Structures are given as C-alpha cells and as structure tokens.
Amino acid sequence: MFLTASAQPKGSFDPADLHPVSPITLLLLTSTNMKLTALRSTITAVCLTIGTPVLLYFGILGALTARPSFQAHAIYLHKVTLTWFKDLNVPEQFGFAYNQVKPFYVPTPDGERLHSWHILPLRAYIDNQPELLAQGSGLVDSFEETLNFKLLKNNPNARLVLYFHGTSGTIASGWRPDSYRSIYAADPINTHILAFDYRGYGKSSGEPSEGGIIQDALTIAAWAMEVAGIPPERIVIYGQSLGSAVSIALVNELVKREQKTHFAGLVVTATFSDVAQLAATYRIGGVIPVLSPVAKVGPLFKYFTSRLTSTWDNQKRLGEIIELAEQFDITLLHAEDDPIIPIGHSHRLFRHLINIAEEAEIYSDVDANESLAERLKTRQDSWGKGGSVLEWPTSKGTMRFVTLKYGAHDEIMSYTATSIAISKAFGSASYF
C-alpha cells in the first residue's frame, strides 16, 4: 500500500496520520511527470536543432559585415581552387595537346601578376605542330618570343576571345577547359582564347576585390590590343557567372572614356542583376543559402546588403553601355535549369536593356501600339527542346537573349549555343 501524509501544523508529523494512495492515482501522476519530461526534452531538442543553425547563420552574417576580408572569401571563393592536385603550368593535364597552351604572366599597373593561358585554335596548332613541339614546355618568362604568340599577332585574320571565368576555381577548373575547346571548334583556324585567373585566384598574386578585378580585366584587354596587336573589332568579351559581371564592367569602363573602345561583341552566360539581388536567391553549391532567409525582411535585408564591399551592379552598367556606346552586340545566355543563379536575373536584365534602349530612342522599328510583352513574344524564335532565342535589333546594334532548356550553371559554357553566340558576335556566320 502506497502512503502519503495529511496536512499537519508546521513542525509536527505523526506517522499514524498517513493516508493510503491508490496505484491508479500514482500511475497517473507518474505518467504526467513522464509526459512533462518528454515535452521538455522535445522542446530542448527543437530549440537546439533550430536555434543552433540560426545562431550560426546570423553569426556568419555578422562576421561577413564586420570583416571585409572574410566577405571577400565568401563572395569570390578564390581559395577553392578545385585543381589542388594538378599543375596549372602543365596544360596537358587538362586535355590539351603539347604546347597548344602557353602559360605566362601579365603584370598589372598596381604590381600584381596575372597567371594566364593563351590557347591556340586546333587547326593552327596542327599546321604548326613540328615547330610547336620543338619549343620548351610549361610557363614562359617571355611569351612574346614564342611561336604561339607570333601565330596570334602575325595572323591578320586572328580573332581573340577574352575569357572571364566564374567564382571559385582556376582557369583549368571544372568545365572551363571543355569550354575553351568548344569555343575554338567553331573556328579552328583563327579563334584564339586568352584566359586568366583574377588576382588571388590560382597562381595569380594578390587578393580579390571588385576594383582590383576590374583593373585585372582592363590590364588583360590592354595587353590584347597593345601587345598582341589585336584590334577591338576582332575581340569578343566572354564571361560566365562572376565573369559575366567582370566582362560587363570592362566594356562599361571602356565606353565611358573619351576615346571609346568597341569590341566585336559581349557574350555573357548565367549573369545576375547585382550582388544584393543575387544574394537573395543564391545558394552556395546550390544548397547553402546566402541572404535568402532574410530577403523578405526588408530592413534586415537592406542592412546586410548595404554593407557589401562588392556590388557588381550589372543592371546599371549594362544600361550605361546601351546609352553611351556608339555600337554594340550583346548576348545573354541562361539555362532554365540553373540551380545557382535563377534565369529570372537574365529576364530582368534583358527587359531593362530594352527599356533603356526605348528611352534613348535608338529603335528604328518600334510600334508604340504594341506592348513589350507582345513584341517579346513575336520576336522569339523557338529552338524546340533546345530552348529559344530572342533577337532585338536597334539602330546601334543587336541585343539577344538565348534561353536554353538545359545547361545548369557551368555546363552551359561548353555547349554549342555558347560557341554560336561568340561566332555570331564575330559576324562569321548567321546562325540565328
């Protein structure tokens, strides 16, 4: 028999006053205590499960806003080389023929050294293979003395693609080598490629920043035009992801100058509006969110984005190109299945370009009675299961928006559509 004590005056207790407690009552009391204990454990587990990642997430955001150097690592991911066990000065490790690619350094005005690759088109390589094989391999101190350089500089029909790669990795990471091969496949005789790593990437010196990387782009463009002697009308600027922003910034800088520079074309893939809007949708590796959890909380989102040290405002810079350039050829490519940068970014950018062009009154065939949506629909040509292309001519040049059904984020670089866009920019064929 279970017992309990009845109420007694303070300081007194008589064992005879114990009253019996039934087993059922005790079972109920025990069950209640167990449920309360289980509830407390569940609440504690939920708080730890949700609270710890939340605290960690906001702790990281706080560190990003407080330390610009930490923010640079998060934005550029330049220490994630993805080529840790290979030598960037041995391009043959990435599928190129012996001495088809020459590694060399391009110095910047502010004292950095940009590790670069010059990639010969395949036919040019085959036609000169014996002489190329006779050269020393690997990194060269004086690229201008090599046969590779002479095949670029001395060919009056040579075309050059200045290639600006995306965040993380190096000139040889992932799909990039396949992308180079795809580009020169459209013209294996004359289309050369110059790829390089921004400051802080790969074997290049320094640390990345928006201003520093723009300086790198200007340096590479100056090298191409002044050292290699390739006129801008035989140069296409190509960029992917972060590289699209670098490409846009380069063209923007050069059309703002008193002596404007106009390249054959600007081709960008998987681009974005600006870093703030990108952060609202971007997931590192397609999984880890950046600012999407706080994007719907206006004041909080504004607070974090106001402290970004790199903004890469593509929308503003592209609009200025449309307004200031005397001529242009611009192509935006994006895959519908891109998990990193949603295609909506390119949709917004293209509509913005059209609006800027209309405000500048550079159209020769605008029907004021047609809405923009109607004109977009009538100008879009289907590529069937491949996607579609929307070509928009103006009195200054042409803007295109190529939508691919497939291509994800990086694979699109090596797709035929990218090679076609670059060929179109060179004006070598009418594929669209």
Secondary structure as a PSIPRED ss2 file (coil, helix, strand):
# PSIPRED VFORMAT (PSIPRED V4.0)

   1 M C   1.000  0.000  0.000
   2 F E   0.000  0.000  1.000
   3 L E   0.000  0.000  1.000
   4 T E   0.000  0.000  1.000
   5 A E   0.000  0.000  1.000
   6 S C   1.000  0.000  0.000
   7 A C   1.000  0.000  0.000
   8 Q C   1.000  0.000  0.000
   9 P C   1.000  0.000  0.000
  10 K C   1.000  0.000  0.000
  11 G C   1.000  0.000  0.000
  12 S C   1.000  0.000  0.000
  13 F C   1.000  0.000  0.000
  14 D C   1.000  0.000  0.000
  15 P H   0.000  1.000  0.000
  16 A H   0.000  1.000  0.000
  17 D H   0.000  1.000  0.000
  18 L E   0.000  0.000  1.000
  19 H E   0.000  0.000  1.000
  20 P E   0.000  0.000  1.000
  21 V E   0.000  0.000  1.000
  22 S C   1.000  0.000  0.000
  23 P H   0.000  1.000  0.000
  24 I H   0.000  1.000  0.000
  25 T H   0.000  1.000  0.000
  26 L H   0.000  1.000  0.000
  27 L H   0.000  1.000  0.000
  28 L H   0.000  1.000  0.000
  29 L H   0.000  1.000  0.000
  30 T H   0.000  1.000  0.000
  31 S H   0.000  1.000  0.000
  32 T H   0.000  1.000  0.000
  33 N H   0.000  1.000  0.000
  34 M H   0.000  1.000  0.000
  35 K H   0.000  1.000  0.000
  36 L H   0.000  1.000  0.000
  37 T H   0.000  1.000  0.000
  38 A H   0.000  1.000  0.000
  39 L H   0.000  1.000  0.000
  40 R H   0.000  1.000  0.000
  41 S H   0.000  1.000  0.000
  42 T H   0.000  1.000  0.000
  43 I H   0.000  1.000  0.000
  44 T H   0.000  1.000  0.000
  45 A H   0.000  1.000  0.000
  46 V H   0.000  1.000  0.000
  47 C H   0.000  1.000  0.000
  48 L H   0.000  1.000  0.000
  49 T H   0.000  1.000  0.000
  50 I H   0.000  1.000  0.000
  51 G H   0.000  1.000  0.000
  52 T H   0.000  1.000  0.000
  53 P H   0.000  1.000  0.000
  54 V H   0.000  1.000  0.000
  55 L H   0.000  1.000  0.000
  56 L H   0.000  1.000  0.000
  57 Y H   0.000  1.000  0.000
  58 F H   0.000  1.000  0.000
  59 G H   0.000  1.000  0.000
  60 I H   0.000  1.000  0.000
  61 L H   0.000  1.000  0.000
  62 G H   0.000  1.000  0.000
  63 A H   0.000  1.000  0.000
  64 L H   0.000  1.000  0.000
  65 T H   0.000  1.000  0.000
  66 A H   0.000  1.000  0.000
  67 R C   1.000  0.000  0.000
  68 P H   0.000  1.000  0.000
  69 S H   0.000  1.000  0.000
  70 F H   0.000  1.000  0.000
  71 Q H   0.000  1.000  0.000
  72 A H   0.000  1.000  0.000
  73 H H   0.000  1.000  0.000
  74 A H   0.000  1.000  0.000
  75 I H   0.000  1.000  0.000
  76 Y H   0.000  1.000  0.000
  77 L C   1.000  0.000  0.000
  78 H C   1.000  0.000  0.000
  79 K C   1.000  0.000  0.000
  80 V C   1.000  0.000  0.000
  81 T C   1.000  0.000  0.000
  82 L C   1.000  0.000  0.000
  83 T C   1.000  0.000  0.000
  84 W C   1.000  0.000  0.000
  85 F C   1.000  0.000  0.000
  86 K C   1.000  0.000  0.000
  87 D C   1.000  0.000  0.000
  88 L C   1.000  0.000  0.000
  89 N C   1.000  0.000  0.000
  90 V C   1.000  0.000  0.000
  91 P H   0.000  1.000  0.000
  92 E H   0.000  1.000  0.000
  93 Q H   0.000  1.000  0.000
  94 F H   0.000  1.000  0.000
  95 G C   1.000  0.000  0.000
  96 F C   1.000  0.000  0.000
  97 A C   1.000  0.000  0.000
  98 Y C   1.000  0.000  0.000
  99 N C   1.000  0.000  0.000
 100 Q C   1.000  0.000  0.000
 101 V E   0.000  0.000  1.000
 102 K E   0.000  0.000  1.000
 103 P E   0.000  0.000  1.000
 104 F E   0.000  0.000  1.000
 105 Y E   0.000  0.000  1.000
 106 V E   0.000  0.000  1.000
 107 P E   0.000  0.000  1.000
 108 T C   1.000  0.000  0.000
 109 P C   1.000  0.000  0.000
 110 D C   1.000  0.000  0.000
 111 G C   1.000  0.000  0.000
 112 E C   1.000  0.000  0.000
 113 R E   0.000  0.000  1.000
 114 L E   0.000  0.000  1.000
 115 H E   0.000  0.000  1.000
 116 S E   0.000  0.000  1.000
 117 W E   0.000  0.000  1.000
 118 H E   0.000  0.000  1.000
 119 I E   0.000  0.000  1.000
 120 L C   1.000  0.000  0.000
 121 P C   1.000  0.000  0.000
 122 L H   0.000  1.000  0.000
 123 R H   0.000  1.000  0.000
 124 A H   0.000  1.000  0.000
 125 Y H   0.000  1.000  0.000
 126 I H   0.000  1.000  0.000
 127 D H   0.000  1.000  0.000
 128 N C   1.000  0.000  0.000
 129 Q H   0.000  1.000  0.000
 130 P H   0.000  1.000  0.000
 131 E H   0.000  1.000  0.000
 132 L H   0.000  1.000  0.000
 133 L H   0.000  1.000  0.000
 134 A H   0.000  1.000  0.000
 135 Q C   1.000  0.000  0.000
 136 G C   1.000  0.000  0.000
 137 S C   1.000  0.000  0.000
 138 G C   1.000  0.000  0.000
 139 L C   1.000  0.000  0.000
 140 V C   1.000  0.000  0.000
 141 D C   1.000  0.000  0.000
 142 S C   1.000  0.000  0.000
 143 F H   0.000  1.000  0.000
 144 E H   0.000  1.000  0.000
 145 E H   0.000  1.000  0.000
 146 T C   1.000  0.000  0.000
 147 L H   0.000  1.000  0.000
 148 N H   0.000  1.000  0.000
 149 F H   0.000  1.000  0.000
 150 K H   0.000  1.000  0.000
 151 L H   0.000  1.000  0.000
 152 L H   0.000  1.000  0.000
 153 K H   0.000  1.000  0.000
 154 N C   1.000  0.000  0.000
 155 N C   1.000  0.000  0.000
 156 P C   1.000  0.000  0.000
 157 N C   1.000  0.000  0.000
 158 A C   1.000  0.000  0.000
 159 R E   0.000  0.000  1.000
 160 L E   0.000  0.000  1.000
 161 V E   0.000  0.000  1.000
 162 L E   0.000  0.000  1.000
 163 Y E   0.000  0.000  1.000
 164 F E   0.000  0.000  1.000
 165 H C   1.000  0.000  0.000
 166 G C   1.000  0.000  0.000
 167 T C   1.000  0.000  0.000
 168 S C   1.000  0.000  0.000
 169 G C   1.000  0.000  0.000
 170 T C   1.000  0.000  0.000
 171 I C   1.000  0.000  0.000
 172 A C   1.000  0.000  0.000
 173 S C   1.000  0.000  0.000
 174 G C   1.000  0.000  0.000
 175 W C   1.000  0.000  0.000
 176 R H   0.000  1.000  0.000
 177 P H   0.000  1.000  0.000
 178 D H   0.000  1.000  0.000
 179 S H   0.000  1.000  0.000
 180 Y H   0.000  1.000  0.000
 181 R H   0.000  1.000  0.000
 182 S H   0.000  1.000  0.000
 183 I H   0.000  1.000  0.000
 184 Y H   0.000  1.000  0.000
 185 A H   0.000  1.000  0.000
 186 A C   1.000  0.000  0.000
 187 D C   1.000  0.000  0.000
 188 P C   1.000  0.000  0.000
 189 I C   1.000  0.000  0.000
 190 N C   1.000  0.000  0.000
 191 T E   0.000  0.000  1.000
 192 H E   0.000  0.000  1.000
 193 I E   0.000  0.000  1.000
 194 L E   0.000  0.000  1.000
 195 A E   0.000  0.000  1.000
 196 F E   0.000  0.000  1.000
 197 D C   1.000  0.000  0.000
 198 Y C   1.000  0.000  0.000
 199 R C   1.000  0.000  0.000
 200 G C   1.000  0.000  0.000
 201 Y C   1.000  0.000  0.000
 202 G C   1.000  0.000  0.000
 203 K C   1.000  0.000  0.000
 204 S C   1.000  0.000  0.000
 205 S C   1.000  0.000  0.000
 206 G C   1.000  0.000  0.000
 207 E C   1.000  0.000  0.000
 208 P C   1.000  0.000  0.000
 209 S C   1.000  0.000  0.000
 210 E H   0.000  1.000  0.000
 211 G H   0.000  1.000  0.000
 212 G H   0.000  1.000  0.000
 213 I H   0.000  1.000  0.000
 214 I H   0.000  1.000  0.000
 215 Q H   0.000  1.000  0.000
 216 D H   0.000  1.000  0.000
 217 A H   0.000  1.000  0.000
 218 L H   0.000  1.000  0.000
 219 T H   0.000  1.000  0.000
 220 I H   0.000  1.000  0.000
 221 A H   0.000  1.000  0.000
 222 A H   0.000  1.000  0.000
 223 W H   0.000  1.000  0.000
 224 A H   0.000  1.000  0.000
 225 M H   0.000  1.000  0.000
 226 E H   0.000  1.000  0.000
 227 V H   0.000  1.000  0.000
 228 A C   1.000  0.000  0.000
 229 G C   1.000  0.000  0.000
 230 I C   1.000  0.000  0.000
 231 P C   1.000  0.000  0.000
 232 P H   0.000  1.000  0.000
 233 E H   0.000  1.000  0.000
 234 R H   0.000  1.000  0.000
 235 I E   0.000  0.000  1.000
 236 V E   0.000  0.000  1.000
 237 I E   0.000  0.000  1.000
 238 Y E   0.000  0.000  1.000
 239 G E   0.000  0.000  1.000
 240 Q E   0.000  0.000  1.000
 241 S C   1.000  0.000  0.000
 242 L H   0.000  1.000  0.000
 243 G H   0.000  1.000  0.000
 244 S H   0.000  1.000  0.000
 245 A H   0.000  1.000  0.000
 246 V H   0.000  1.000  0.000
 247 S H   0.000  1.000  0.000
 248 I H   0.000  1.000  0.000
 249 A H   0.000  1.000  0.000
 250 L H   0.000  1.000  0.000
 251 V H   0.000  1.000  0.000
 252 N H   0.000  1.000  0.000
 253 E H   0.000  1.000  0.000
 254 L H   0.000  1.000  0.000
 255 V H   0.000  1.000  0.000
 256 K C   1.000  0.000  0.000
 257 R C   1.000  0.000  0.000
 258 E C   1.000  0.000  0.000
 259 Q C   1.000  0.000  0.000
 260 K C   1.000  0.000  0.000
 261 T C   1.000  0.000  0.000
 262 H C   1.000  0.000  0.000
 263 F C   1.000  0.000  0.000
 264 A C   1.000  0.000  0.000
 265 G E   0.000  0.000  1.000
 266 L E   0.000  0.000  1.000
 267 V E   0.000  0.000  1.000
 268 V E   0.000  0.000  1.000
 269 T E   0.000  0.000  1.000
 270 A C   1.000  0.000  0.000
 271 T C   1.000  0.000  0.000
 272 F C   1.000  0.000  0.000
 273 S C   1.000  0.000  0.000
 274 D C   1.000  0.000  0.000
 275 V H   0.000  1.000  0.000
 276 A H   0.000  1.000  0.000
 277 Q H   0.000  1.000  0.000
 278 L H   0.000  1.000  0.000
 279 A H   0.000  1.000  0.000
 280 A C   1.000  0.000  0.000
 281 T C   1.000  0.000  0.000
 282 Y C   1.000  0.000  0.000
 283 R E   0.000  0.000  1.000
 284 I E   0.000  0.000  1.000
 285 G C   1.000  0.000  0.000
 286 G C   1.000  0.000  0.000
 287 V C   1.000  0.000  0.000
 288 I E   0.000  0.000  1.000
 289 P E   0.000  0.000  1.000
 290 V C   1.000  0.000  0.000
 291 L C   1.000  0.000  0.000
 292 S C   1.000  0.000  0.000
 293 P C   1.000  0.000  0.000
 294 V C   1.000  0.000  0.000
 295 A C   1.000  0.000  0.000
 296 K C   1.000  0.000  0.000
 297 V C   1.000  0.000  0.000
 298 G H   0.000  1.000  0.000
 299 P H   0.000  1.000  0.000
 300 L H   0.000  1.000  0.000
 301 F H   0.000  1.000  0.000
 302 K H   0.000  1.000  0.000
 303 Y H   0.000  1.000  0.000
 304 F H   0.000  1.000  0.000
 305 T H   0.000  1.000  0.000
 306 S C   1.000  0.000  0.000
 307 R C   1.000  0.000  0.000
 308 L C   1.000  0.000  0.000
 309 T C   1.000  0.000  0.000
 310 S C   1.000  0.000  0.000
 311 T C   1.000  0.000  0.000
 312 W C   1.000  0.000  0.000
 313 D C   1.000  0.000  0.000
 314 N H   0.000  1.000  0.000
 315 Q H   0.000  1.000  0.000
 316 K H   0.000  1.000  0.000
 317 R H   0.000  1.000  0.000
 318 L H   0.000  1.000  0.000
 319 G H   0.000  1.000  0.000
 320 E H   0.000  1.000  0.000
 321 I H   0.000  1.000  0.000
 322 I H   0.000  1.000  0.000
 323 E H   0.000  1.000  0.000
 324 L H   0.000  1.000  0.000
 325 A C   1.000  0.000  0.000
 326 E C   1.000  0.000  0.000
 327 Q C   1.000  0.000  0.000
 328 F E   0.000  0.000  1.000
 329 D E   0.000  0.000  1.000
 330 I E   0.000  0.000  1.000
 331 T E   0.000  0.000  1.000
 332 L E   0.000  0.000  1.000
 333 L E   0.000  0.000  1.000
 334 H E   0.000  0.000  1.000
 335 A E   0.000  0.000  1.000
 336 E C   1.000  0.000  0.000
 337 D C   1.000  0.000  0.000
 338 D C   1.000  0.000  0.000
 339 P C   1.000  0.000  0.000
 340 I C   1.000  0.000  0.000
 341 I C   1.000  0.000  0.000
 342 P C   1.000  0.000  0.000
 343 I C   1.000  0.000  0.000
 344 G H   0.000  1.000  0.000
 345 H H   0.000  1.000  0.000
 346 S H   0.000  1.000  0.000
 347 H H   0.000  1.000  0.000
 348 R H   0.000  1.000  0.000
 349 L H   0.000  1.000  0.000
 350 F H   0.000  1.000  0.000
 351 R H   0.000  1.000  0.000
 352 H H   0.000  1.000  0.000
 353 L H   0.000  1.000  0.000
 354 I H   0.000  1.000  0.000
 355 N H   0.000  1.000  0.000
 356 I H   0.000  1.000  0.000
 357 A H   0.000  1.000  0.000
 358 E H   0.000  1.000  0.000
 359 E H   0.000  1.000  0.000
 360 A C   1.000  0.000  0.000
 361 E C   1.000  0.000  0.000
 362 I C   1.000  0.000  0.000
 363 Y C   1.000  0.000  0.000
 364 S C   1.000  0.000  0.000
 365 D C   1.000  0.000  0.000
 366 V C   1.000  0.000  0.000
 367 D C   1.000  0.000  0.000
 368 A C   1.000  0.000  0.000
 369 N C   1.000  0.000  0.000
 370 E C   1.000  0.000  0.000
 371 S C   1.000  0.000  0.000
 372 L H   0.000  1.000  0.000
 373 A H   0.000  1.000  0.000
 374 E H   0.000  1.000  0.000
 375 R H   0.000  1.000  0.000
 376 L H   0.000  1.000  0.000
 377 K H   0.000  1.000  0.000
 378 T H   0.000  1.000  0.000
 379 R H   0.000  1.000  0.000
 380 Q E   0.000  0.000  1.000
 381 D E   0.000  0.000  1.000
 382 S E   0.000  0.000  1.000
 383 W C   1.000  0.000  0.000
 384 G H   0.000  1.000  0.000
 385 K H   0.000  1.000  0.000
 386 G H   0.000  1.000  0.000
 387 G E   0.000  0.000  1.000
 388 S E   0.000  0.000  1.000
 389 V E   0.000  0.000  1.000
 390 L E   0.000  0.000  1.000
 391 E E   0.000  0.000  1.000
 392 W E   0.000  0.000  1.000
 393 P E   0.000  0.000  1.000
 394 T C   1.000  0.000  0.000
 395 S C   1.000  0.000  0.000
 396 K C   1.000  0.000  0.000
 397 G E   0.000  0.000  1.000
 398 T E   0.000  0.000  1.000
 399 M E   0.000  0.000  1.000
 400 R E   0.000  0.000  1.000
 401 F E   0.000  0.000  1.000
 402 V E   0.000  0.000  1.000
 403 T E   0.000  0.000  1.000
 404 L E   0.000  0.000  1.000
 405 K C   1.000  0.000  0.000
 406 Y C   1.000  0.000  0.000
 407 G C   1.000  0.000  0.000
 408 A C   1.000  0.000  0.000
 409 H C   1.000  0.000  0.000
 410 D C   1.000  0.000  0.000
 411 E H   0.000  1.000  0.000
 412 I H   0.000  1.000  0.000
 413 M H   0.000  1.000  0.000
 414 S H   0.000  1.000  0.000
 415 Y C   1.000  0.000  0.000
 416 T H   0.000  1.000  0.000
 417 A H   0.000  1.000  0.000
 418 T H   0.000  1.000  0.000
 419 S H   0.000  1.000  0.000
 420 I H   0.000  1.000  0.000
 421 A H   0.000  1.000  0.000
 422 I H   0.000  1.000  0.000
 423 S H   0.000  1.000  0.000
 424 K H   0.000  1.000  0.000
 425 A H   0.000  1.000  0.000
 426 F H   0.000  1.000  0.000
 427 G C   1.000  0.000  0.000
 428 S C   1.000  0.000  0.000
 429 A C   1.000  0.000  0.000
 430 S C   1.000  0.000  0.000
 431 Y C   1.000  0.000  0.000
 432 F C   1.000  0.000  0.000
